[in-house]
Amino acid sequence: MQKPNILLIYTGGTIGMIKDADTGALRAFDFDSILTRIPEIRLLDCSIETISFDEPIDSSNMNPKYWADIAQIIEVNYKTFDGFVVLHGSDTMSYSASALSFMLENLAKPVIFTGSQLPIGDLRTDAKENLITSIQMASLQEDGIPVIREVGLYFEYKLYRGNRTTKINAEHFEAFESFNYPNLAESGVHLNINKEYLWRGISKQNLIVRTKMNTNVGILKLFPGISKDLIETILNSGKLKGLILETYGAGNATTEYWFVELLKEAISRGLHIINVSQCAGGSVNMGQYETSSKLKSIGVISGKDITTEAAITKLMYLLGENVARSEFKNVFETSLRGEMT
């Protein structure tokens, strides 16, 4: 059997930094010499090649242009490689993993995002384990077919569905969680794959890469005492095409007349408003309580149990694809890449 070919795509982030032993300063790591820095990789049963952004970026500067760059690198190399590992800063990794899941239609190979909390050259780094195991996950095959055929995110012994993740901690190695969907795999003495939770939406069609993302979108988090003027200003923003409304609990919001009327007017003008819960876990269920029934009646779209990260990138994606207004609600409320239950 031929060894799987894995492509490492380095975009930037902490995982790609090494500390100068003399000065203590961090500098970018040359991934072309990865086998020298991490000799353990030679033990992996796969062939590895690397490609890096010309200028590594901090994940705080991540945007749809860079998402398109990652997607196009995968597209160009798709037939040559059996799996892809994207090295990325952790702060916006959940957004990027979600975005790529929508961009890569008919994906039949693993695309696994990973990073680290400490630089790869740090004595206590988590980078080596995250990188090595991500490569192993991307290399897994059965009868020559990749076991994982979706966009995943691997961090601290767990592989998650990428568009189900949220960064929950800036200091602990356990930086991510998937509150509404089980782990795809866990790394211990053995790699334990939870096959029943893997994405099975595979088709025999060729990979289609869709990189048009409309960024005329926003996120509005409700809070007690939020003012009419603020909401009116946001909803009347001329270029706004879609809004993620972070509501309370199971999708609840104030029933103040002015609030409902402002949303109703905005929807009638063509604005797509998505109801997503502020809670880390659980699902929007409009109509369960009176405080969400009015949102349902005026045409607010249910985000169900989607994360905010997946909701905003899905919104950009569907707007970029010019989904018809008459179909938009139905399409958004349908799981396209396993992003909602």
C-alpha positions in Angstrom: 0.0 0.0 0.0 1.3 3.4 -0.9 1.8 5.8 2.0 -0.8 8.6 2.3 0.4 12.0 1.1 -0.3 14.8 3.6 0.1 18.5 2.9 0.7 20.8 5.8 -0.6 24.4 5.2 1.0 26.9 7.5 -1.0 30.2 7.7 0.5 31.6 10.9 -0.2 31.5 14.6 1.6 30.5 17.7 2.3 26.9 16.5 4.6 28.3 13.9 6.8 30.3 16.3 10.0 29.3 18.0 11.7 31.1 20.8 15.3 32.3 20.4 17.2 30.5 23.2 19.5 33.6 23.7 17.0 36.5 23.5 13.7 34.8 24.3 12.1 36.5 21.3 9.6 34.7 19.1 10.2 34.3 15.4 8.5 32.5 12.6 9.4 28.9 12.1 10.6 27.6 8.7 8.3 24.7 8.0 10.5 23.4 5.2 12.8 22.2 8.0 10.1 20.6 10.0 11.7 17.2 10.1 14.8 18.7 11.7 12.8 20.5 14.4 10.4 17.6 15.0 12.2 14.4 14.2 9.3 12.3 15.6 7.4 13.1 12.4 9.7 10.7 10.6 8.0 7.8 12.5 4.7 8.6 10.9 3.6 6.2 8.2 2.9 8.9 5.6 4.7 11.3 3.2 4.6 15.0 4.2 5.0 18.1 2.2 4.6 21.7 3.4 3.4 25.0 2.0 3.3 28.3 3.8 1.7 31.6 3.4 4.2 34.1 2.0 3.7 36.2 5.1 2.4 34.2 8.1 -0.6 36.1 9.7 -1.8 36.3 13.2 -5.2 34.7 13.4 -6.7 38.0 14.7 -6.1 39.3 11.1 -7.9 36.3 9.5 -10.5 37.2 6.9 -12.4 35.7 4.0 -9.5 36.5 1.6 -7.3 34.2 3.6 -10.0 31.6 3.8 -10.2 31.7 0.0 -6.4 31.3 -0.1 -6.5 28.1 2.0 -9.4 26.7 0.0 -7.6 27.4 -3.3 -4.4 25.7 -2.0 -6.5 22.6 -1.2 -8.2 22.8 -4.6 -4.9 23.0 -6.5 -3.4 20.1 -4.5 -6.5 18.0 -4.0 -5.7 15.2 -6.4 -2.1 14.9 -5.3 -2.7 14.6 -1.5 -4.8 12.3 0.6 -5.2 14.7 3.5 -4.6 18.3 4.6 -3.5 19.8 7.9 -4.0 23.5 8.3 -1.8 25.2 10.9 -3.6 28.2 12.2 -3.8 30.6 15.2 -6.3 29.4 17.8 -8.2 32.7 18.3 -10.2 32.5 15.1 -9.7 28.9 14.2 -13.3 27.9 14.8 -14.4 30.7 12.3 -11.9 29.4 9.7 -12.8 25.8 10.2 -16.5 26.7 9.8 -15.9 28.8 6.7 -13.8 26.1 5.0 -16.5 23.5 5.7 -18.9 25.5 3.6 -16.4 26.5 0.9 -15.3 22.9 0.2 -18.4 21.3 -1.3 -18.3 17.5 -1.9 -15.2 17.2 0.3 -14.1 13.6 0.4 -10.7 14.0 2.2 -9.7 15.2 5.7 -8.9 18.9 6.2 -7.8 19.2 9.8 -7.1 22.5 11.6 -4.8 22.6 14.5 -2.5 25.0 16.4 -1.1 25.4 19.9 -1.2 27.6 23.0 2.6 27.6 23.3 5.2 28.0 20.5 6.7 24.9 18.9 10.1 25.7 20.4 8.8 26.1 23.9 9.9 23.5 26.4 6.3 22.8 27.5 4.7 23.2 24.1 1.5 21.5 23.1 2.4 22.1 19.5 4.2 18.8 18.8 1.3 16.6 20.1 -1.3 18.6 18.2 0.7 18.6 15.0 1.8 14.9 15.1 -1.7 13.6 16.0 -3.4 15.8 13.4 -1.2 14.3 10.7 -2.0 10.9 12.0 -5.7 11.7 11.9 -5.4 13.0 8.3 -3.5 9.8 7.3 -6.2 7.3 8.5 -7.5 5.1 5.7 -9.6 2.0 5.3 -9.3 0.1 2.0 -7.5 3.2 0.5 -10.4 5.5 1.5 -9.9 8.3 4.1 -11.6 7.6 7.3 -12.3 11.3 8.0 -13.9 13.1 5.1 -14.7 16.5 6.5 -13.2 19.6 8.0 -12.1 18.9 11.5 -10.3 20.7 14.4 -7.8 18.8 16.5 -6.7 20.2 19.9 -5.4 18.6 23.1 -6.3 15.0 22.4 -9.7 15.6 20.7 -10.8 15.8 17.1 -14.0 17.8 16.7 -16.2 18.7 13.7 -14.7 22.0 12.8 -18.0 23.9 12.3 -19.2 22.7 15.8 -16.4 24.2 17.8 -15.9 27.3 20.0 -12.7 28.5 21.6 -13.5 28.5 25.4 -10.1 29.2 27.1 -7.1 31.4 26.3 -4.8 29.8 28.8 -5.5 26.1 29.1 -4.3 23.6 26.6 -8.0 22.4 26.4 -8.8 25.5 24.4 -11.8 24.2 22.4 -15.1 22.5 23.0 -18.0 21.2 20.9 -21.0 21.6 23.1 -23.7 20.3 20.8 -21.9 17.5 19.0 -19.8 14.6 20.2 -16.0 14.4 19.5 -15.1 12.7 16.3 -12.0 11.0 17.8 -9.9 11.0 20.9 -6.2 10.4 21.2 -4.8 8.3 24.1 -2.7 5.2 24.0 -4.7 4.4 20.9 -6.6 6.7 18.4 -10.2 6.0 19.1 -12.5 7.1 16.2 -16.1 7.6 16.9 -17.3 6.4 13.5 -20.9 6.9 14.2 -20.4 10.7 14.4 -18.3 11.1 11.3 -19.8 13.1 8.4 -21.2 10.7 5.8 -22.5 13.2 3.3 -20.0 12.0 0.8 -20.8 12.1 -2.9 -19.0 10.8 -6.0 -19.0 14.3 -7.4 -15.8 16.3 -7.8 -14.7 18.8 -5.2 -16.3 22.2 -5.8 -14.6 25.2 -4.1 -16.8 28.2 -3.5 -15.0 31.3 -2.2 -17.5 34.1 -2.6 -18.3 35.4 0.9 -20.5 38.4 1.5 -19.2 40.3 4.5 -22.1 42.7 4.8 -23.2 40.9 7.9 -23.2 41.5 11.7 -23.7 40.0 15.1 -25.9 41.6 17.7 -25.9 40.2 21.2 -29.0 41.1 23.2 -28.7 42.3 26.8 -31.2 43.6 29.4 -31.6 47.3 28.7 -30.5 47.3 25.1 -31.7 50.5 23.6 -34.0 51.1 20.7 -31.6 53.6 19.2 -28.8 51.1 19.0 -30.9 48.4 17.4 -32.5 50.9 15.0 -29.0 52.1 13.9 -27.8 48.6 13.2 -30.9 47.5 11.4 -30.9 50.6 9.2 -27.3 50.2 8.2 -27.5 50.6 4.4 -25.3 47.7 3.3 -26.3 45.2 6.0 -27.6 42.0 4.3 -27.7 39.6 7.2 -27.7 39.7 11.0 -27.0 37.0 13.7 -29.2 37.8 16.7 -27.7 36.3 19.8 -30.8 35.8 22.1 -31.4 34.3 25.5 -31.8 30.6 26.3 -33.8 28.7 23.7 -34.1 31.7 21.4 -36.0 34.2 23.6 -35.9 38.0 23.4 -37.8 41.0 24.8 -41.4 41.3 23.6 -41.3 45.1 23.7 -43.5 46.4 20.8 -40.7 48.6 19.3 -38.2 45.7 19.3 -40.5 43.3 17.4 -41.6 46.0 15.0 -38.0 47.0 14.1 -37.1 43.4 13.3 -40.3 43.0 11.3 -39.6 46.1 9.2 -36.0 45.0 8.6 -37.1 41.6 7.5 -39.7 43.1 5.1 -36.9 45.1 3.5 -35.0 41.9 2.8 -32.7 41.6 5.8 -32.0 38.0 6.9 -32.1 37.7 10.7 -30.8 34.5 12.3 -31.7 33.6 15.9 -28.8 32.0 17.7 -28.6 31.3 21.4 -26.1 33.0 23.7 -25.8 29.7 25.6 -22.8 27.6 24.9 -24.9 24.5 24.7 -28.5 23.8 23.7 -30.7 24.9 20.8 -33.0 27.6 19.7 -36.6 26.5 19.8 -38.7 29.4 18.7 -42.3 29.1 19.9 -41.4 27.1 23.0 -41.9 30.3 25.1 -44.1 33.3 24.4 -40.9 35.4 24.3 -39.8 33.7 21.1 -43.1 33.2 19.5 -43.2 36.7 18.0 -39.8 36.2 16.5 -41.0 33.1 14.7 -44.2 34.8 13.5 -42.3 37.7 11.8 -39.9 35.4 9.9 -36.8 35.3 12.0 -34.7 32.3 10.9 -33.9 29.6 13.5 -30.2 28.8 14.0 -31.2 25.7 16.0 -28.0 24.5 17.8 -25.5 26.1 15.5 -22.5 28.0 16.9 -22.1 31.7 16.4 -18.9 31.0 14.4 -20.7 28.6 12.0 -23.7 30.9 11.8 -21.8 34.0 10.7 -19.7 32.1 8.2 -22.7 30.2 6.8 -24.5 33.5 6.4 -21.6 35.0 4.5 -21.5 31.9 2.3 -25.2 31.8 1.4 -25.2 35.5 0.7 -22.1 35.1 -1.4 -23.9 32.4 -3.4 -26.9 34.7 -3.9 -29.4 32.2 -2.5 -32.9 33.5 -3.4 -34.8 35.3 -0.7 -37.7 32.9 -1.0 -35.4 29.9 -0.4 -33.0 31.5 2.1 -34.8 30.5 5.3 -35.2 26.9 4.3 -31.6 26.6 3.2 -30.2 28.2 6.3 -32.2 26.0 8.6 -31.0 22.9 6.7 -27.7 21.2 7.8 -25.3 21.5 4.9 -22.1 20.2 6.4 -23.2 18.8 9.7 -23.2 22.3 11.4 -26.6 21.8 13.0 -28.7 19.0 14.3 
